[in-house]
């Protein structure tokens, strides 16, 4: 059951708010362009996840990326890891709090409960932050229930949308409306699960075979989900509809509105709201757990008693405050997170493994694992990642 739970934790971390941004960011590429981009992003991020696992095994079990960067790259690597990790995870959490509180607000309105957007954001963060506060086991169990509900809503939504898919919509592309850089960075963000690898190592107690299996299966499922999702959404909504969504001040709510208006079936509206809401929740839980473990390791504060309270206040309060001042930050936060993802989850693992393998000859105690391909694979990863970062920065 642990293996299933951790596979679902990876899937839940991936298939979250990022899935809502995928068709919006990649619509101008056409469906074939989005397929190619998704496959390349999947391969890059899965390889990077295995690199993080390799570097993690060189150090004690409770080590996170900060300790890994310090041991392999020295103080400079530690500082870079700190800065980029904080920027990445807080960018993601800002996006998820913004998207989640917006959907939470709209759901409550549908139930006849009127709250201000500010109060909705605070309640959303408090309620689901409490789950993270209780630890990875609590997140695991809650995530399993949410994933089951998300899967049912996803399947039913795809079934309802399938008859409305138009081949002409899938073939339409117009790169001038949305930059390729935005598409690249948002797609990379959709596979940004590898920050959770050190936490999985703790949970699996160094069972490398199960961790590898969890990474492989847990990252492949989102790829399949994304491909089907893009086909359904891009096949139903014409390019003009995506332009309207992209220009909206609240893209998550706009996606639900445009999709419901295009199909005009009440069941589609219901399942779209359920699916999008749960997507944001599962990503929120996974990323918040990662930040808490990261801060605990980086600040050397045990997640016990008041130390646990302090760590989770540092985890949840900054993104909440940012969202209260900038409530329409969803897509922009995902773009920033994409650039940070490449730096932290691709460049840094490449540098750590290169330094650890070829300069420090670091090895794991009692556990043997090395990502195949040697220097050529690391160099190819570096060049591809450099291209994505340049395009991503240009899009900002």
C-alpha positions in Angstrom: 0.0 0.0 0.0 3.0 2.3 0.6 4.0 2.0 -3.1 0.5 2.7 -4.3 0.3 5.7 -1.9 3.6 7.2 -3.1 2.7 6.6 -6.8 -0.5 8.5 -6.1 1.4 11.2 -4.2 3.6 11.8 -7.3 0.6 11.8 -9.6 -1.2 14.1 -7.2 1.7 16.5 -7.1 1.9 16.5 -10.9 -1.8 16.4 -11.9 -2.8 19.4 -10.0 -3.2 23.1 -10.8 -0.6 22.7 -13.6 -3.1 20.6 -15.7 -5.4 23.6 -15.8 -2.6 25.8 -17.3 -1.4 23.2 -19.9 -4.1 23.7 -22.6 -4.1 27.4 -22.0 -0.3 27.7 -22.5 0.1 25.1 -25.3 -3.1 25.9 -27.3 -1.2 28.0 -29.9 1.2 25.0 -30.6 -1.7 22.8 -31.8 -2.3 19.4 -30.4 0.6 17.7 -32.2 3.0 20.4 -30.8 1.7 19.9 -27.3 2.2 16.1 -27.6 5.8 16.6 -28.5 6.4 19.1 -25.8 4.8 16.9 -23.1 6.9 13.9 -24.1 10.2 15.8 -24.0 9.3 17.4 -20.7 8.4 14.0 -19.2 11.7 12.5 -20.2 13.7 15.5 -18.9 12.0 15.6 -15.6 12.0 11.8 -15.0 15.7 11.6 -15.7 16.3 14.6 -13.4 14.2 12.8 -10.6 16.5 9.7 -10.9 19.5 12.0 -10.6 18.1 13.5 -7.4 17.6 10.0 -6.1 21.2 9.0 -6.9 22.6 12.1 -5.2 20.2 11.6 -2.2 21.5 8.1 -1.6 25.1 9.4 -1.0 23.9 11.1 2.2 22.0 10.1 5.4 18.3 9.3 5.0 16.9 12.6 6.3 18.9 14.8 3.9 17.1 17.1 1.5 18.3 19.1 -1.5 20.0 21.7 0.7 22.2 19.0 2.3 22.8 17.3 -1.0 23.9 20.6 -2.7 26.2 21.4 0.2 27.9 18.0 0.2 28.5 17.9 -3.5 28.9 21.6 -4.6 30.0 23.3 -1.4 28.6 26.5 0.2 27.9 28.2 -3.2 25.7 25.2 -4.3 24.0 25.4 -0.9 23.1 29.1 -1.3 21.9 28.6 -4.9 19.8 25.6 -3.8 18.3 27.7 -1.0 17.4 30.6 -3.2 16.0 28.7 -6.2 14.1 26.1 -4.1 12.4 28.8 -2.1 11.5 30.7 -5.2 10.2 27.6 -7.0 8.1 26.1 -4.2 6.7 29.4 -3.1 5.8 30.3 -6.7 4.0 27.0 -7.0 2.3 27.4 -3.7 1.2 30.9 -4.6 -0.3 29.5 -7.8 -2.1 26.8 -5.9 -3.4 29.1 -3.2 -4.6 31.6 -5.8 -6.3 28.9 -7.9 -7.6 27.0 -4.9 -9.0 29.9 -3.1 -10.7 31.1 -6.3 -12.3 27.7 -6.9 -13.2 27.4 -3.2 -14.9 30.8 -3.3 -16.9 29.8 -6.4 -17.9 26.4 -4.9 -19.1 28.2 -1.7 -21.1 30.6 -3.9 -22.8 27.7 -5.6 -23.8 26.4 -2.2 -25.3 29.7 -1.2 -22.4 30.7 1.1 -21.0 34.2 0.4 -17.5 34.9 1.5 -15.0 37.6 0.5 -12.1 36.4 -1.7 -9.7 37.3 1.1 -11.6 35.1 3.7 -11.9 32.3 1.2 -8.1 32.3 0.7 -7.5 32.3 4.4 -9.9 29.5 5.1 -8.6 27.4 2.2 -5.0 27.7 3.5 -6.0 27.0 7.1 -8.2 23.9 6.3 -5.8 22.2 3.9 -2.7 23.5 5.6 -3.8 21.6 8.7 -3.6 18.3 6.8 0.1 19.1 5.9 0.8 20.0 9.5 -0.2 16.5 10.5 2.7 15.0 8.4 3.3 12.8 5.3 1.1 9.9 6.5 -1.9 12.3 6.9 -1.1 13.8 3.4 -0.8 10.3 2.0 -4.2 9.1 3.3 -6.1 12.3 2.3 -4.4 12.3 -1.1 -5.6 8.8 -1.7 -9.2 9.8 -1.2 -8.8 12.9 -3.3 -7.0 11.0 -6.1 -9.9 8.5 -6.2 -12.5 11.3 -6.5 -10.2 13.1 -9.1 -9.9 10.0 -11.2 -13.7 9.4 -11.3 -14.3 13.1 -12.1 -11.6 13.1 -14.8 -12.9 9.9 -16.6 -16.5 11.2 -16.5 -15.5 14.6 -17.8 -13.5 13.1 -20.7 -16.5 10.8 -21.6 -18.8 13.8 -21.6 -16.4 16.0 -23.6 -15.4 13.3 -26.2 -18.5 13.8 -28.5 -17.8 17.6 -28.7 -14.1 17.2 -29.8 -13.5 18.8 -33.3 -10.6 17.7 -35.4 -10.3 21.3 -36.8 -9.7 22.7 -33.3 -6.9 20.2 -32.7 -5.1 21.2 -35.9 -5.3 24.9 -35.3 -2.1 26.7 -34.2 -1.0 30.3 -34.0 2.4 30.8 -32.2 2.2 34.6 -32.2 -0.6 34.7 -29.6 1.2 32.9 -26.8 5.0 32.5 -26.8 6.7 29.1 -27.1 8.6 30.1 -23.9 5.4 30.2 -21.9 4.4 26.8 -23.2 7.8 25.3 -22.4 7.9 26.6 -18.8 4.3 25.7 -17.9 4.7 22.2 -19.3 7.9 21.6 -17.4 6.1 22.8 -14.2 3.5 20.2 -14.8 6.1 17.5 -14.2 7.8 19.2 -11.2 7.3 16.4 -8.8 10.9 15.5 -8.0 11.2 17.8 -5.0 9.3 15.1 -3.2 11.9 12.4 -3.8 13.8 12.9 -0.5 10.5 12.6 1.3 9.7 9.4 -0.5 13.1 8.0 0.5 12.3 8.6 4.1 8.9 7.0 3.7 10.3 3.9 1.9 13.2 3.6 4.3 15.8 3.4 1.5 14.0 0.7 -0.6 15.5 1.9 -3.9 13.6 -0.5 -6.1 10.2 0.7 -4.8 11.3 4.4 -5.1 12.4 3.8 -8.7 9.1 2.1 -9.5 7.2 4.9 -7.9 9.0 7.5 -10.0 8.6 5.6 -13.2 4.9 4.8 -12.8 4.1 8.0 -10.9 5.5 10.2 -13.7 4.1 8.1 -16.7 0.5 8.3 -15.4 0.5 12.1 -15.5 1.9 12.0 -19.1 -1.0 9.9 -20.3 -3.5 12.0 -18.3 -2.1 15.2 -19.8 -2.2 13.9 -23.4 -5.9 12.9 -23.1 -6.7 16.1 -21.3 -5.1 18.3 -23.9 -6.9 16.4 -26.7 -10.3 16.8 -24.9 -9.9 20.5 -23.9 -8.2 21.7 -27.1 -10.6 19.7 -29.2 -13.6 21.3 -27.6 -12.5 24.9 -27.1 -11.5 26.9 -30.2 -8.3 29.0 -30.2 -10.3 32.2 -29.7 -11.7 30.7 -26.5 -8.1 30.1 -25.2 -7.2 33.7 -26.0 -10.2 34.8 -23.9 -9.0 32.5 -21.0 -5.4 33.7 -21.2 -6.5 37.3 -21.1 -8.8 36.8 -18.1 -7.9 38.0 -14.6 -8.9 34.6 -13.2 -7.8 31.9 -15.6 -9.0 28.9 -13.5 -12.5 30.2 -13.2 -12.4 31.4 -16.9 -11.5 27.8 -18.1 -14.5 26.4 -16.2 -16.8 29.1 -17.6 -15.7 28.8 -21.3 -15.7 25.0 -21.2 -19.2 25.0 -19.7 -20.5 27.6 -22.1 -19.0 25.8 -25.1 -20.6 22.4 -24.3 -23.6 23.7 -22.4 -24.3 20.5 -20.4 -24.9 20.8 -16.7 -23.0 17.5 -16.0 -19.9 19.0 -17.6 -20.0 22.0 -15.4 -20.3 19.9 -12.3 -17.5 17.5 -13.1 -15.3 20.4 -14.4 -15.6 22.2 -11.0 -15.0 19.0 -9.1 -12.0 18.0 -11.1 -10.3 21.4 -11.1 -10.9 21.9 -7.4 -9.3 18.5 -6.5 -6.4 19.1 -8.9 -5.5 22.3 -7.0 -5.9 20.5 -3.7 -3.6 17.5 -4.4 -0.8 19.8 -5.8 -1.2 22.1 -2.8 -0.8 19.2 -0.4 2.3 17.8 -2.2 4.1 21.1 -2.6 3.3 22.3 0.9 4.7 19.0 2.3 7.9 19.5 0.2 8.4 23.1 1.5 7.9 22.0 5.1 10.5 19.1 4.8 12.9 21.5 3.0 12.7 24.2 5.7 13.0 21.6 8.4 16.2 20.3 6.8 17.6 23.7 5.8 17.0 25.4 9.1 17.7 22.3 11.2 14.4 22.5 13.0 12.8 19.2 14.0 9.1 19.0 13.0 8.0 18.5 16.6 6.1 20.7 19.0 6.6 24.4 18.5 9.3 23.7 15.9 6.6 22.0 13.8 4.3 25.0 14.2 7.1 27.4 13.2 8.1 25.4 10.1 4.5 25.3 8.9 3.9 29.0 9.5 6.9 29.7 7.3 5.5 27.3 4.7 2.0 28.7 4.5 2.0 32.4 5.5 4.3 33.9 2.8 2.3 32.5 -0.2 -1.0 33.4 1.4 0.1 37.0 2.0 1.3 37.3 -1.7 -2.0 35.9 -3.0 -4.0 38.4 -0.8 -2.2 41.2 -2.5 -2.0 39.7 -6.0 -5.0 37.4 -6.3 -4.7 36.9 -10.1 -1.2 35.5 -10.1 -2.0 31.9 -11.2 -0.5 31.7 -14.7 2.3 34.1 -14.0 3.3 32.1 -11.0 3.4 28.9 -13.1 5.7 30.6 -15.7 8.1 31.7 -12.9 7.9 28.3 -11.4 8.8 26.7 -14.8 12.1 28.6 -15.0 12.9 27.8 -11.4 12.0 24.1 -12.0 14.7 23.8 -14.7 17.3 25.5 -12.6 16.6 23.6 -9.4 15.3 20.2 -10.7 17.5 19.8 -13.8 20.6 22.0 -13.6 21.3 21.4 -9.9 20.9 17.6 -10.1 23.2 17.5 -13.1 25.8 19.6 -11.3 25.5 17.5 -8.0 25.8 14.2 -9.8 28.7 15.4 -12.0 30.6 16.7 -9.0 29.7 13.7 -6.8 30.5 11.0 -9.4 33.6 12.4 -11.3 35.3 14.7 -8.7 34.4 13.4 -5.3 33.8 9.7 -6.2 30.8 9.6 -3.8 29.0 6.3 -3.3 26.0 5.2 -1.4 26.4 3.1 1.8 24.8 -0.3 1.2 22.8 0.8 -1.8 24.0 0.8 -5.4 22.2 3.0 -7.9 23.4 5.2 -10.7 21.5 6.8 -13.6 22.8 5.2 -16.8 24.4 7.1 -19.7 27.3 8.7 -18.0 28.6 12.1 -19.1 26.8 12.2 -22.5 23.4 12.0 -20.8 24.3 14.8 -18.4 25.6 17.0 -21.2 22.5 16.5 -23.3 20.3 17.3 -20.3 22.3 20.4 -19.7 21.9 21.7 -23.3 18.2 21.1 -23.5 17.6 22.6 -20.1 19.7 25.7 -21.1 17.5 26.2 -24.2 14.3 26.0 -22.1 15.5 28.5 -19.5 16.5 31.0 -22.2 13.1 30.7 -23.9 11.3 30.9 -20.6 13.2 34.0 -19.5 12.4 35.6 -22.8 8.7 34.9 -22.3 8.8 36.7 -19.0 
